């Protein structure tokens, strides 16, 4: 599968879109090498009115439109932590199930992941192992 991605910088109002197609291996390498701590330190060093985003990488699958976003924060102990935002089709009940179900894009978020776990779920995303990501939401 091929992906494109965007970057949210703490000090920039505009999101940086990288629309060139990249592989799943590229996705993982970009996430591993991204300067998460430097970007978090930058967001803490500037005037809080000038912070536009938490450091984030959002990866979109070109084929199916699903996306996976990693957002970095510091936890209470000032350790690097991540939230993930997983956007994919999901069956939902129409009018409390009276009209059956339909499929629509839904974003689920999960908070307080360490770096290794966040990368593990990103790897599931690029490998198309969506059922493994879904297990997060059943805990």
N, CA, C and O atoms as a MOPAC input file, in Angstrom:
PM7 MOZYME 1SCF
protein

 N      0.83400 1    -1.18300 1     0.00000 1
 C      0.00000 1     0.00000 1     0.00000 1
 C      0.87800 1     1.24500 1     0.00000 1
 O      2.02000 1     1.23100 1     0.45900 1
 N      0.30900 1     2.31000 1    -0.52500 1
 C      1.00300 1     3.59300 1    -0.56600 1
 C      0.27600 1     4.59300 1     0.31700 1
 O     -0.93500 1     4.50700 1     0.52300 1
 N      1.04600 1     5.54500 1     0.83300 1
 C      0.53100 1     6.51700 1     1.78400 1
 C      1.01300 1     7.91300 1     1.41800 1
 O      1.99000 1     8.08000 1     0.68900 1
 N      0.30800 1     8.90700 1     1.93900 1
 C      0.78200 1    10.28500 1     1.94800 1
 C      0.63300 1    10.75400 1     3.38700 1
 O     -0.02500 1    10.09500 1     4.19200 1
 N      1.24300 1    11.89100 1     3.71300 1
 C      1.15700 1    12.31600 1     5.10800 1
 C      1.21200 1    13.82700 1     5.23200 1
 O      1.54600 1    14.55700 1     4.29900 1
 N      0.86400 1    14.25400 1     6.43800 1
 C      0.94300 1    15.67100 1     6.76800 1
 C      1.59100 1    15.81600 1     8.13900 1
 O      1.60700 1    14.89300 1     8.95300 1
 N      2.12500 1    17.01800 1     8.35900 1
 C      2.82700 1    17.31900 1     9.60700 1
 C      2.20500 1    18.56700 1    10.22500 1
 O      2.01200 1    19.58100 1     9.55500 1
 N      1.89700 1    18.47100 1    11.51400 1
 C      1.45300 1    19.64400 1    12.27800 1
 C      2.61800 1    20.09400 1    13.14500 1
 O      3.07900 1    19.36000 1    14.01800 1
 N      3.08300 1    21.30200 1    12.89300 1
 C      4.17900 1    21.88600 1    13.66800 1
 C      3.58500 1    22.80600 1    14.73300 1
 O      2.61000 1    23.50700 1    14.46200 1
 N      4.15100 1    22.81500 1    15.92600 1
 C      3.60400 1    23.65700 1    16.98400 1
 C      3.60500 1    25.15700 1    16.64900 1
 O      2.70200 1    25.88700 1    17.05700 1
 N      4.60300 1    25.60200 1    15.91800 1
 C      4.78000 1    27.03600 1    15.67900 1
 C      4.30600 1    27.48900 1    14.29900 1
 O      4.57000 1    28.62500 1    13.90500 1
 N      3.61900 1    26.63100 1    13.56500 1
 C      3.16200 1    27.01000 1    12.22700 1
 C      1.65300 1    26.86100 1    12.12500 1
 O      1.08000 1    25.83900 1    12.50400 1
 N      1.03100 1    27.89600 1    11.60700 1
 C     -0.42100 1    27.90400 1    11.47500 1
 C     -0.90400 1    26.92900 1    10.40100 1
 O     -1.96200 1    26.31600 1    10.53900 1
 N     -0.12700 1    26.79400 1     9.34200 1
 C     -0.51600 1    25.94300 1     8.22200 1
 C      0.05200 1    24.54000 1     8.38100 1
 O      1.21400 1    24.36600 1     8.74900 1
 N     -0.77500 1    23.55000 1     8.10300 1
 C     -0.34100 1    22.16000 1     8.11800 1
 C      0.51900 1    21.90900 1     6.88400 1
 O      0.20400 1    22.38400 1     5.79200 1
 N      1.58700 1    21.17300 1     7.05900 1
 C      2.49000 1    20.83300 1     5.95200 1
 C      2.03100 1    19.51800 1     5.33000 1
 O      2.05600 1    18.47300 1     5.98000 1
 N      1.61400 1    19.57800 1     4.07800 1
 C      1.12900 1    18.38200 1     3.38000 1
 C      2.22400 1    17.81900 1     2.49700 1
 O      2.80300 1    18.53300 1     1.67800 1
 N      2.50200 1    16.54800 1     2.66400 1
 C      3.46200 1    15.83200 1     1.82500 1
 C      2.65800 1    14.84900 1     0.98500 1
 O      2.31700 1    13.76500 1     1.45800 1
 N      2.35800 1    15.21100 1    -0.23400 1
 C      1.45600 1    14.42500 1    -1.07100 1
 C      2.14500 1    13.41300 1    -1.97600 1
 O      1.48100 1    12.73000 1    -2.75500 1
 N      3.47400 1    13.30800 1    -1.88300 1
 C      4.14700 1    12.28000 1    -2.67200 1
 C      3.89000 1    10.91200 1    -2.02500 1
 O      3.88600 1    10.79600 1    -0.80000 1
 N      3.67700 1     9.89300 1    -2.83900 1
 C      3.38000 1     8.55300 1    -2.34400 1
 C      4.61100 1     7.94100 1    -1.67700 1
 O      5.72100 1     7.99900 1    -2.20600 1
 N      4.38600 1     7.35700 1    -0.50900 1
 C      5.45900 1     6.68900 1     0.22700 1
 C      4.99200 1     5.28200 1     0.61900 1
 O      3.79400 1     5.00100 1     0.65400 1
 N      5.94400 1     4.42200 1     0.90900 1
 C      5.64800 1     3.04000 1     1.28600 1
 C      5.37400 1     2.94300 1     2.79000 1
 O      5.59000 1     3.89500 1     3.54000 1
 N      4.90000 1     1.78500 1     3.20300 1
 C      4.69500 1     1.53200 1     4.62500 1
 C      5.99100 1     1.61100 1     5.40900 1
 O      6.00200 1     2.09900 1     6.53900 1
 N      7.09300 1     1.13400 1     4.81800 1
 C      8.39600 1     1.24000 1     5.48400 1
 C      8.78900 1     2.70300 1     5.67100 1
 O      9.35600 1     3.07200 1     6.70000 1
 N      8.48600 1     3.53500 1     4.67400 1
 C      8.77000 1     4.96900 1     4.79200 1
 C      7.95500 1     5.58800 1     5.92700 1
 O      8.46200 1     6.41700 1     6.68300 1
 N      6.69800 1     5.18300 1     6.04100 1
 C      5.82600 1     5.68400 1     7.11500 1
 C      6.46800 1     5.41000 1     8.46800 1
 O      6.58300 1     6.30500 1     9.30500 1
 N      6.88100 1     4.17400 1     8.67200 1
 C      7.47800 1     3.79900 1     9.95800 1
 C      8.77900 1     4.54800 1    10.21800 1
 O      9.03100 1     4.98000 1    11.34300 1
 N      9.59500 1     4.70300 1     9.19900 1
 C     10.86900 1     5.41000 1     9.34400 1
 C     10.64500 1     6.88600 1     9.69000 1
 O     11.33600 1     7.44200 1    10.54400 1
 N      9.68000 1     7.50900 1     9.02200 1
 C      9.36400 1     8.91700 1     9.29300 1
 C      8.92300 1     9.08600 1    10.73600 1
 O      9.37700 1    10.00600 1    11.41800 1
 N      8.04600 1     8.21400 1    11.21000 1
 C      7.55000 1     8.30900 1    12.58500 1
 C      8.66000 1     8.04900 1    13.60000 1
 O      8.73300 1     8.72100 1    14.62800 1
 N      9.50900 1     7.09000 1    13.31600 1
 C     10.61900 1     6.77400 1    14.23000 1
 C     11.61600 1     7.91700 1    14.32000 1
 O     12.11800 1     8.22100 1    15.40200 1
 N     11.90800 1     8.55600 1    13.18100 1
 C     12.94800 1     9.58300 1    13.12300 1
 C     12.45100 1    10.99700 1    13.41600 1
 O     13.25800 1    11.92000 1    13.52300 1
 N     11.15000 1    11.18000 1    13.54400 1
 C     10.62800 1    12.52400 1    13.74300 1
 C     11.13800 1    13.08400 1    15.08300 1
 O     11.19400 1    12.35300 1    16.07200 1
 N     11.50300 1    14.35700 1    15.12000 1
 C     12.04900 1    14.94400 1    16.35500 1
 C     10.94800 1    15.30700 1    17.36700 1
 O     10.71400 1    16.48300 1    17.64600 1
 N     10.28900 1    14.29600 1    17.90100 1
 C      9.14200 1    14.50200 1    18.79100 1
 C      9.48200 1    15.38700 1    19.99300 1
 O      8.78000 1    16.36000 1    20.27200 1
 N     10.55100 1    15.04900 1    20.69500 1
 C     10.90800 1    15.78300 1    21.92000 1
 C     11.30900 1    17.21300 1    21.59200 1
 O     10.93200 1    18.13900 1    22.31000 1
 N     12.07600 1    17.40800 1    20.50700 1
 C     12.45600 1    18.77700 1    20.13000 1
 C     11.21800 1    19.61300 1    19.79900 1
 O     11.15200 1    20.79000 1    20.15400 1
 N     10.24700 1    19.01500 1    19.12700 1
 C      9.02600 1    19.74600 1    18.78100 1
 C      8.19100 1    20.05100 1    20.03400 1
 O      7.59800 1    21.12500 1    20.13500 1
 N      8.14300 1    19.11400 1    20.98300 1
 C      7.43800 1    19.38200 1    22.24000 1
 C      8.13800 1    20.48600 1    23.02800 1
 O      7.48300 1    21.36200 1    23.59300 1
 N      9.46200 1    20.44100 1    23.06400 1
 C     10.20900 1    21.49100 1    23.76100 1
 C      9.99200 1    22.84400 1    23.09000 1
 O      9.88800 1    23.86600 1    23.76900 1
 N      9.92300 1    22.85300 1    21.76400 1
 C      9.63600 1    24.08400 1    21.04600 1
 C      8.26600 1    24.62600 1    21.46200 1
 O      8.11800 1    25.82200 1    21.71600 1
 N      7.27900 1    23.75400 1    21.53000 1
 C      5.93200 1    24.22200 1    21.88800 1
 C      5.88100 1    24.77700 1    23.30100 1
 O      5.06000 1    25.64600 1    23.59400 1
 N      6.74400 1    24.29100 1    24.17900 1
 C      6.77800 1    24.81900 1    25.54500 1
 C      7.60500 1    26.09600 1    25.65900 1
 O      7.44200 1    26.86500 1    26.60600 1
 N      8.49100 1    26.31800 1    24.69300 1
 C      9.38400 1    27.47700 1    24.78200 1
 C      8.80300 1    28.75200 1    24.17800 1
 O      9.28800 1    29.84600 1    24.46300 1
 N      7.78100 1    28.62300 1    23.35700 1
 C      7.20100 1    29.80800 1    22.72600 1
 C      5.94300 1    30.24300 1    23.47700 1
 O      5.37700 1    29.48000 1    24.26000 1
 N      5.52700 1    31.44900 1    23.23100 1
 C      4.31100 1    31.98100 1    23.83300 1
 C      3.15200 1    31.03800 1    23.52300 1
 O      2.95900 1    30.65900 1    22.36800 1
 N      2.38500 1    30.65900 1    24.53000 1
 C      1.31600 1    29.67700 1    24.33800 1
 C      0.23800 1    30.15100 1    23.36900 1
 O     -0.48700 1    29.32900 1    22.81000 1
 N      0.12100 1    31.45000 1    23.16200 1
 C     -0.81200 1    31.97100 1    22.16100 1
 C     -0.32000 1    31.72700 1    20.74200 1
 O     -1.07600 1    31.87200 1    19.78200 1
 N      0.94600 1    31.35800 1    20.61300 1
 C      1.53300 1    31.10700 1    19.30200 1
 C      1.70900 1    29.61900 1    19.01000 1
 O      2.31000 1    29.25400 1    17.99900 1
 N      1.19100 1    28.75700 1    19.88700 1
 C      1.22200 1    27.31200 1    19.65500 1
 C     -0.05600 1    26.94500 1    18.91100 1
 O     -1.16500 1    27.14700 1    19.40600 1
 N      0.12700 1    26.40200 1    17.71500 1
 C     -1.02400 1    26.06400 1    16.88200 1
 C     -1.43900 1    24.60100 1    17.01200 1
 O     -2.62700 1    24.28600 1    16.95300 1
 N     -0.47400 1    23.71200 1    17.18700 1
 C     -0.75800 1    22.27900 1    17.23700 1
 C      0.20300 1    21.60300 1    18.19600 1
 O      1.27900 1    22.12200 1    18.49400 1
 N     -0.20100 1    20.44100 1    18.67100 1
 C      0.75800 1    19.52100 1    19.27500 1
 C      1.48900 1    18.85200 1    18.11900 1
 O      0.91600 1    18.68800 1    17.04200 1
 N      2.74500 1    18.46300 1    18.32300 1
 C      3.46200 1    17.80200 1    17.22900 1
 C      2.70100 1    16.55700 1    16.77100 1
 O      2.37300 1    15.68700 1    17.57800 1
 N      2.42600 1    16.48400 1    15.46800 1
 C      1.62000 1    15.38600 1    14.93900 1
 C      2.06000 1    14.99600 1    13.53600 1
 O      2.50900 1    15.82300 1    12.74200 1
 N      1.91400 1    13.70400 1    13.26200 1
 C      2.07000 1    13.15600 1    11.91500 1
 C      0.78700 1    12.41500 1    11.59200 1
 O      0.32600 1    11.59100 1    12.38200 1
 N      0.21100 1    12.70200 1    10.44100 1
 C     -1.02600 1    12.05300 1    10.02000 1
 C     -0.76600 1    11.32900 1     8.70500 1
 O     -0.43300 1    11.95400 1     7.69800 1
 N     -0.92000 1    10.01000 1     8.72100 1
 C     -0.66100 1     9.18000 1     7.55000 1
 C     -1.98000 1     8.71600 1     6.95200 1
 O     -2.84500 1     8.19900 1     7.65900 1
 N     -2.12900 1     8.90600 1     5.63700 1
 C     -3.35100 1     8.51900 1     4.93000 1
 C     -3.02600 1     7.45500 1     3.90300 1
 O     -2.07700 1     7.59200 1     3.13000 1
 N     -3.82400 1     6.38500 1     3.89700 1
 C     -3.69500 1     5.34200 1     2.88600 1
 C     -4.35400 1     5.85100 1     1.61300 1
 O     -5.53600 1     6.19500 1     1.62100 1
 N     -3.61400 1     5.89900 1     0.54100 1
 C     -4.12800 1     6.41400 1    -0.73000 1
 C     -5.24200 1     5.52300 1    -1.27100 1
 O     -6.21000 1     6.02400 1    -1.84400 1
 N     -5.11700 1     4.22100 1    -1.09700 1
 C     -6.07200 1     3.27100 1    -1.67200 1
 C     -7.45200 1     3.33000 1    -1.02100 1
 O     -8.46300 1     3.32800 1    -1.72400 1
 N     -7.50900 1     3.38300 1     0.31500 1
 C     -8.80600 1     3.27000 1     0.98900 1
 C     -9.23800 1     4.49100 1     1.79700 1
 O    -10.34000 1     4.50000 1     2.34600 1
 N     -8.40400 1     5.51200 1     1.88000 1
 C     -8.77500 1     6.73600 1     2.58300 1
 C     -8.68400 1     6.67400 1     4.09600 1
 O     -8.98400 1     7.65700 1     4.77400 1
 N     -8.27900 1     5.54800 1     4.63200 1
 C     -8.13300 1     5.44200 1     6.07600 1
 C     -6.89400 1     6.21300 1     6.51800 1
 O     -5.93000 1     6.34600 1     5.76500 1
 N     -6.93500 1     6.72000 1     7.74900 1
 C     -5.78900 1     7.48300 1     8.23100 1
 C     -5.46200 1     7.11700 1     9.66900 1
 O     -6.28500 1     6.57900 1    10.40900 1
 N     -4.23300 1     7.43100 1    10.02900 1
 C     -3.71100 1     7.13700 1    11.35700 1
 C     -2.82100 1     8.30400 1    11.75400 1
 O     -1.84500 1     8.61200 1    11.07000 1
 N     -3.16100 1     8.94500 1    12.85300 1
 C     -2.41400 1    10.12000 1    13.31000 1
 C     -1.74700 1     9.83600 1    14.64100 1
 O     -2.35600 1     9.26300 1    15.54500 1
 N     -0.49700 1    10.23800 1    14.75400 1
 C      0.24700 1    10.19900 1    16.01400 1
 C      0.40700 1    11.62900 1    16.50400 1
 O      0.86000 1    12.49900 1    15.76000 1
 N      0.03700 1    11.87100 1    17.75400 1
 C      0.19800 1    13.19100 1    18.35200 1
 C      0.97300 1    13.04200 1    19.65400 1
 O      0.62100 1    12.23400 1    20.51300 1
 N      2.03600 1    13.83600 1    19.78700 1
 C      2.90200 1    13.74400 1    20.96700 1
 C      2.49800 1    14.76400 1    22.02100 1
 O      2.09700 1    15.88600 1    21.71000 1
 N      2.61500 1    14.34200 1    23.27800 1
 C      2.40900 1    15.20900 1    24.43200 1
 C      3.39300 1    14.77100 1    25.51200 1
 O      4.00800 1    13.71000 1    25.40700 1
 N      3.53700 1    15.58200 1    26.53800 1
 C      4.23800 1    15.13900 1    27.73900 1
 C      3.18500 1    14.71200 1    28.74900 1
 O      2.16500 1    15.38200 1    28.91200 1
 N      3.43300 1    13.59500 1    29.42600 1
 C      2.51100 1    13.18700 1    30.48100 1
 C      2.83600 1    13.96600 1    31.75900 1
 O      3.66600 1    14.87400 1    31.73800 1
 N      2.18300 1    13.61300 1    32.86400 1
 C      2.37100 1    14.34100 1    34.12700 1
 C      3.80300 1    14.28200 1    34.64200 1
 O      4.24700 1    15.18500 1    35.35100 1
 N      4.52500 1    13.22700 1    34.28900 1
 C      5.91900 1    13.08500 1    34.71800 1
 C      6.90800 1    13.63200 1    33.67500 1
 O      8.11000 1    13.37700 1    33.75500 1
 N      6.38400 1    14.38400 1    32.70000 1
 C      7.20000 1    14.96900 1    31.62200 1
 C      7.86500 1    13.89700 1    30.76600 1
 O      8.96300 1    14.10100 1    30.24900 1
 N      7.19500 1    12.75000 1    30.61600 1
 C      7.66600 1    11.70800 1    29.71500 1
 C      6.87600 1    11.80400 1    28.42300 1
 O      5.71300 1    12.20800 1    28.41300 1
 N      7.52400 1    11.42600 1    27.33900 1
 C      6.89500 1    11.43900 1    26.02700 1
 C      5.73700 1    10.43400 1    26.00000 1
 O      5.90100 1     9.27000 1    26.36400 1
 N      4.57200 1    10.90600 1    25.56200 1
 C      3.39200 1    10.05000 1    25.43600 1
 C      2.69200 1    10.40200 1    24.12700 1
 O      2.90600 1    11.47300 1    23.56000 1
 N      1.85900 1     9.48600 1    23.66200 1
 C      1.18700 1     9.69100 1    22.38100 1
 C     -0.30100 1     9.41900 1    22.49100 1
 O     -0.76000 1     8.58900 1    23.27600 1
 N     -1.02200 1    10.14700 1    21.67900 1
 C     -2.40000 1     9.77000 1    21.38400 1
 C     -2.40800 1     9.34700 1    19.92500 1
 O     -1.64400 1     9.86000 1    19.10800 1
 N     -3.28300 1     8.40600 1    19.61500 1
 C     -3.44300 1     7.99800 1    18.22500 1
 C     -4.87800 1     8.27300 1    17.81400 1
 O     -5.80400 1     8.16200 1    18.61700 1
 N     -5.04400 1     8.62700 1    16.56700 1
 C     -6.35400 1     8.96300 1    15.99700 1
 C     -6.51200 1     8.11200 1    14.75300 1
 O     -5.79900 1     8.28900 1    13.76500 1
 N     -7.45000 1     7.19100 1    14.81600 1
 C     -7.61200 1     6.17800 1    13.77100 1
 C     -8.93800 1     6.43100 1    13.05200 1
 O    -10.00800 1     6.33100 1    13.65300 1
 N     -8.86000 1     6.75900 1    11.76900 1
 C    -10.03300 1     7.10300 1    10.96100 1
 C    -10.26000 1     6.00200 1     9.93500 1
 O     -9.41900 1     5.75100 1     9.07100 1
 N    -11.43200 1     5.34300 1    10.05000 1
 C    -11.72300 1     4.23200 1     9.15800 1
 C    -13.22300 1     4.03600 1     9.05900 1
 O    -13.97300 1     4.58000 1     9.86900 1
 N    -13.67600 1     3.25700 1     8.06700 1
 C    -15.10800 1     3.00300 1     7.96200 1
 C    -15.57400 1     2.10000 1     9.10300 1
 O    -14.88000 1     1.16600 1     9.50500 1
 N    -16.75200 1     2.40100 1     9.60600 1
 C    -17.29700 1     1.61600 1    10.69700 1
 C    -18.80900 1     1.54900 1    10.52500 1
 O    -19.43300 1     2.53300 1    10.12800 1
 N    -19.39300 1     0.41100 1    10.81700 1
 C    -20.84400 1     0.27700 1    10.74400 1
 C    -21.46700 1     0.98100 1    11.93900 1
 O    -21.06200 1     0.77100 1    13.08200 1
 N    -22.45400 1     1.81300 1    11.65900 1
 C    -23.17000 1     2.52900 1    12.71800 1
 C    -24.67200 1     2.30700 1    12.51400 1
 O    -25.14500 1     2.11500 1    11.39400 1
 N    -25.39400 1     2.33900 1    13.61400 1
 C    -26.84400 1     2.16800 1    13.54900 1
 C    -27.48400 1     3.48000 1    13.11200 1
 O    -27.12200 1     4.55700 1    13.58600 1
 N    -28.44400 1     3.36300 1    12.19600 1
 C    -29.16200 1     4.53400 1    11.70800 1
 C    -30.44000 1     4.68400 1    12.53300 1
 O    -31.25100 1     3.76200 1    12.61100 1
 N    -30.60400 1     5.83500 1    13.13400 1
 C    -31.76600 1     6.14500 1    13.96700 1
 C    -32.01300 1     5.02900 1    14.97600 1
 O    -33.06400 1     4.38800 1    14.98500 1
 N    -30.99400 1     4.81700 1    15.83700 1
 C    -31.03700 1     3.81900 1    16.90700 1
 C    -31.26600 1     2.39900 1    16.39700 1
 O    -31.77200 1     1.55100 1    17.13200 1
 N    -30.90300 1     2.13900 1    15.16700 1
 C    -31.03600 1     0.81500 1    14.58800 1
 C    -32.36000 1     0.54600 1    13.90500 1
 O    -32.56600 1    -0.53000 1    13.34300 1
 N    -33.26000 1     1.51800 1    13.95100 1
 C    -34.56700 1     1.33300 1    13.31000 1
 C    -34.44700 1     1.16800 1    11.80300 1
 O    -35.25800 1     0.48000 1    11.18300 1
 N    -33.44600 1     1.79200 1    11.22200 1
 C    -33.24600 1     1.71100 1     9.77400 1
 C    -31.99900 1     0.91300 1     9.41600 1
 O    -31.38900 1     1.12400 1     8.36700 1
 N    -31.62900 1    -0.00600 1    10.30200 1
 C    -30.48300 1    -0.86200 1    10.02900 1
 C    -29.16000 1    -0.17100 1    10.32100 1
 O    -29.06200 1     0.68900 1    11.19600 1
 N    -28.16200 1    -0.56700 1     9.57200 1
 C    -26.82400 1    -0.02400 1     9.74800 1
 C    -26.32600 1     0.55300 1     8.43500 1
 O    -26.73700 1     0.14100 1     7.35100 1
 N    -25.43300 1     1.51200 1     8.56600 1
 C    -24.73900 1     2.03100 1     7.39300 1
 C    -23.27500 1     2.17700 1     7.76700 1
 O    -22.91300 1     2.13700 1     8.94300 1
 N    -22.45100 1     2.34300 1     6.76800 1
 C    -21.02200 1     2.48500 1     7.00600 1
 C    -20.62800 1     3.93200 1     6.79400 1
 O    -20.98300 1     4.54300 1     5.78600 1
 N    -19.88200 1     4.48400 1     7.76200 1
 C    -19.36300 1     5.83900 1     7.59500 1
 C    -17.99900 1     5.93000 1     8.25600 1
 O    -17.63800 1     5.09700 1     9.08800 1
 N    -17.25600 1     6.94400 1     7.87900 1
 C    -15.91400 1     7.12200 1     8.43200 1
 C    -16.04200 1     7.63500 1     9.86800 1
 O    -16.74300 1     8.61000 1    10.13800 1
 N    -15.35100 1     6.95800 1    10.77000 1
 C    -15.37600 1     7.27100 1    12.19300 1
 C    -13.93100 1     7.43400 1    12.66500 1
 O    -13.04700 1     6.68900 1    12.24100 1
 N    -13.70000 1     8.39800 1    13.53300 1
 C    -12.38100 1     8.57800 1    14.14200 1
 C    -12.47400 1     8.14900 1    15.60200 1
 O    -13.29600 1     8.66300 1    16.36000 1
 N    -11.62900 1     7.20700 1    15.98100 1
 C    -11.48000 1     6.81800 1    17.38100 1
 C    -10.11400 1     7.28700 1    17.83900 1
 O     -9.15200 1     7.27700 1    17.07000 1
 N    -10.03400 1     7.69500 1    19.08800 1
 C     -8.75800 1     8.13300 1    19.63400 1
 C     -8.42200 1     7.30300 1    20.86100 1
 O     -9.30300 1     6.83100 1    21.58000 1
 N     -7.14100 1     7.14100 1    21.07700 1
 C     -6.65500 1     6.40800 1    22.23200 1
 C     -5.46100 1     7.18600 1    22.78900 1
 O     -4.58400 1     7.61200 1    22.03800 1
 N     -5.43800 1     7.36400 1    24.10100 1
 C     -4.45900 1     8.24100 1    24.73700 1
 C     -3.47900 1     7.47300 1    25.62000 1
 O     -3.71300 1     6.32800 1    26.00600 1
 N     -2.38100 1     8.14600 1    25.92200 1
 C     -1.38500 1     7.68700 1    26.89900 1
 C     -0.63400 1     6.43700 1    26.46500 1
 O     -0.40000 1     5.53100 1    27.26500 1
 N     -0.26500 1     6.39600 1    25.20500 1
 C      0.57100 1     5.30600 1    24.71500 1
 C      2.03900 1     5.73000 1    24.78000 1
 O      2.36800 1     6.89700 1    24.57300 1
 N      2.90800 1     4.77000 1    25.06700 1
 C      4.31800 1     5.08800 1    24.97500 1
 C      4.74100 1     5.00500 1    23.50900 1
 O      3.96400 1     4.57100 1    22.65900 1
 N      5.95300 1     5.41400 1    23.22300 1
 C      6.43400 1     5.49900 1    21.84400 1
 C      6.40800 1     4.13700 1    21.14700 1
 O      5.96400 1     4.03000 1    20.00400 1
 N      6.88300 1     3.10400 1    21.83600 1
 C      6.93300 1     1.77200 1    21.22600 1
 C      5.54100 1     1.24400 1    20.88500 1
 O      5.33500 1     0.67700 1    19.81200 1
 N      4.59300 1     1.43000 1    21.79200 1
 C      3.22700 1     0.96900 1    21.51600 1
 C      2.59200 1     1.76800 1    20.38100 1
 O      1.89800 1     1.20100 1    19.53700 1
 N      2.82300 1     3.07200 1    20.35500 1
 C      2.28300 1     3.89700 1    19.26800 1
 C      2.82800 1     3.42000 1    17.92000 1
 O      2.08200 1     3.32700 1    16.94500 1
 N      4.11700 1     3.12200 1    17.86500 1
 C      4.71800 1     2.60800 1    16.62500 1
 C      4.18300 1     1.23700 1    16.26400 1
 O      4.01000 1     0.92900 1    15.08400 1
 N      3.91900 1     0.41000 1    17.26700 1
 C      3.37300 1    -0.91700 1    17.00000 1
 C      2.00300 1    -0.79200 1    16.31700 1
 O      1.72400 1    -1.51700 1    15.36200 1
 N      1.15800 1     0.11000 1    16.79300 1
 C     -0.15400 1     0.28400 1    16.18100 1
 C     -0.05700 1     0.95300 1    14.81700 1
 O     -0.86900 1     0.68200 1    13.93200 1
 N      0.93900 1     1.83000 1    14.64300 1
 C      1.18300 1     2.39300 1    13.31900 1
 C      1.60400 1     1.28600 1    12.35100 1
 O      1.18700 1     1.28600 1    11.19300 1
 N      2.41200 1     0.35900 1    12.80900 1
 C      2.81900 1    -0.75600 1    11.96200 1
 C      1.61400 1    -1.60300 1    11.57000 1
 O      1.50000 1    -2.01900 1    10.41700 1
 N      0.71400 1    -1.86300 1    12.51600 1
 C     -0.52700 1    -2.57900 1    12.18300 1
 C     -1.28800 1    -1.83800 1    11.08300 1
 O     -1.82500 1    -2.45600 1    10.16400 1
 N     -1.33000 1    -0.51900 1    11.18700 1
 C     -2.03500 1     0.28400 1    10.19000 1
 C     -1.42300 1     0.10200 1     8.80700 1
 O     -2.14200 1    -0.15800 1     7.84200 1
 N     -0.10500 1     0.23600 1     8.69800 1
 C      0.52000 1     0.13700 1     7.37400 1
 C      0.45900 1    -1.28900 1     6.81900 1
 O      0.48800 1    -1.48200 1     5.60300 1
 N      0.37800 1    -2.27400 1     7.69300 1
 C      0.27300 1    -3.66500 1     7.24500 1
 C     -1.17800 1    -4.06400 1     6.95600 1
 O     -1.43700 1    -5.17400 1     6.49100 1
 N     -2.10800 1    -3.17100 1     7.22900 1
 C     -3.52300 1    -3.48800 1     6.99600 1
 C     -4.11400 1    -4.40600 1     8.04800 1
 O     -5.14400 1    -5.03500 1     7.80500 1
 N     -3.49100 1    -4.49500 1     9.19800 1
 C     -3.99700 1    -5.33700 1    10.29500 1
 C     -4.94200 1    -4.50900 1    11.17500 1
 O     -4.67800 1    -4.27100 1    12.35300 1
 N     -6.02400 1    -4.09000 1    10.57700 1
 C     -6.93800 1    -3.17300 1    11.25100 1
 C     -7.62000 1    -3.80300 1    12.46300 1
 O     -7.97400 1    -3.09200 1    13.40500 1
 N     -7.81100 1    -5.11400 1    12.45800 1
 C     -8.43800 1    -5.77100 1    13.59700 1
 C     -7.56200 1    -5.65200 1    14.84600 1
 O     -8.08200 1    -5.64500 1    15.96200 1
 N     -6.24400 1    -5.55800 1    14.67400 1
 C     -5.34300 1    -5.39100 1    15.81900 1
 C     -5.51400 1    -3.99700 1    16.44000 1
 O     -5.45800 1    -3.84600 1    17.66000 1
 N     -5.71600 1    -3.00900 1    15.61300 1
 C     -5.95000 1    -1.65500 1    16.12800 1
 C     -7.30100 1    -1.60300 1    16.83600 1
 O     -7.43100 1    -0.96600 1    17.88100 1
 N     -8.29500 1    -2.26400 1    16.27700 1
 C     -9.63500 1    -2.27800 1    16.87000 1
 C     -9.62100 1    -2.84700 1    18.28200 1
 O    -10.44800 1    -2.46400 1    19.11000 1
 N     -8.70500 1    -3.74600 1    18.56600 1
 C     -8.62700 1    -4.33800 1    19.90400 1
 C     -8.35900 1    -3.28600 1    20.97800 1
 O     -8.74900 1    -3.46200 1    22.13200 1
 N     -7.69600 1    -2.19700 1    20.60200 1
 C     -7.45200 1    -1.10900 1    21.55600 1
 C     -8.75200 1    -0.56900 1    22.12800 1
 O     -8.82700 1    -0.22500 1    23.30800 1
 N     -9.74900 1    -0.50000 1    21.30600 1
 C    -11.00600 1     0.13900 1    21.68200 1
 C    -11.94500 1    -0.80500 1    22.40300 1
 O    -13.01600 1    -0.39800 1    22.85500 1
 N    -11.55100 1    -2.06000 1    22.51300 1
 C    -12.38300 1    -3.03100 1    23.21700 1
 C    -11.84700 1    -3.29800 1    24.60900 1
 O    -12.42300 1    -4.09000 1    25.35500 1
 N    -10.75400 1    -2.64800 1    24.96800 1
 C    -10.16200 1    -2.84200 1    26.30400 1
 C    -10.95300 1    -2.07000 1    27.33400 1
 O    -10.62000 1    -2.10100 1    28.51800 1

